[in-house]
Amino acid sequence: MAIAFGFLNYKYKHRLIDYYIMFLIGVGWTILGLLFLIPAIIVFGGSFAIIGYLKRRDWDEDLTGIGKANKDELILLREQTDSLELSFTLLIFTGIIILIGIIIYVYLTGFSFLK
């Protein structure tokens, strides 16, 4: 993920980071980490949530097109949408990897839900 975000920062040098979405993703990952007792996800989620919360003054940036948007803001919004698609793809891929790991763990330990 670090390589992907580094590539995104290199490709889109003038794009803004949506810290509100980062905060929401961090909270979601922290909750999932607590539910499944996976410390790595708790740490990643907590760090995303903390970074997003510390930058909360940037949450009010209006790049949605609801207000008066100029051409530069619309171009920036399009670039952010492209990077969000890649971010969500990486998030889904990470979730699939975690799910496969849980399935392998359950299989190797012989844990049965029907006990």
N, C-alpha and C positions, 0 to 999 in steps of 0.2 A: 504494500500500500504506500509506503514511503517513496518508493521509486515512481509509482504512478502519480502521486501528488507532486513530486519533484518535476516530473515531465509536464504536468499541467501548469505549474508555475513558470516553467521555461517557455511553454507554448503561449500561454495567455498571461503575459507580464502585467497587463493593466487591469486584470479582472479583480473584482473584490471578493473576499471570502464572506459567505453568508454565515455569520457566527450564530444566528438563531437556529439554523438547521444543524450546525455542528453541536450546539447545546442539546437539541432534541435527540440527535443520534447518540450522543454520549449518555443521556439519561436512559434511553432504550437499551443500549448495550449494558449499562450498569445493572439495570433490572434483570436482563437475561442472564448476566453473569452471576447475580445473586440467586436467581432461581435454580440454575444448574450448578452452582458452586464452582465456577471456573474463574480462578484468580486473574488470569491474563485478560479476559474480557472485562472484568471489573476494573482493572487498571486502565485499559484503553478507554472504556466508557467514561470512567471518572475523569481522565485527563481531557477528553473531548468536552465533557460537560463543564469542567472548570475553565478551560480556555474560552469556550463559548460564553460562559457567564461573565468572565472578566471583561470581555469585549461587548457587553450588553448595550453600551451606548451606540454601537453601530447597528443595532437591531432595527432602528427606525428608518434606515435608508429606504427610500421609496424608488425601487427599480421595477415595480410590477406593472407600470403603465397606467395605474389608476390616476395618478396625478399628471401633471404636464410633463411628458417625457420628450426629451429631444433625441435627435438621431444617435448621438454618442451613447446615451443611456440604453437605447433599444439594441444597439450593437453589443454593448456590454452584457445586457440581459441574455441575448442569444448565445454569447460565449459562455456565460455561467450555466445556461441550460445544457450546453454540450458537456461541460465538465460535471454537472450533476448527473447526467446520464451515465458517464463513466464511473462516478462515485457510487451510484446505486448498483451498477453492475458489479463493482468490486465488493460492495456490501452483501449482495446476494450470493456471490461466489464464496465469500468468507463464511456466510451462514450455511451454505451447502457443505463446505469442508468441515465445519463444526458438527453438523448433523451426521455426516459420515463418521466422524471420530466418535460421536456418542453411540452410534449403532455398532461400531466395531468394539467399543468398550463394553457395551451391554452383551454382545455376542461372546466376547472372550471371558467375561466374568460369570456368564451363565445366569444373569439376572432375569427373572421372569416376572412379568406384570400380572400374571394370573394366579399368584400364590394366595 
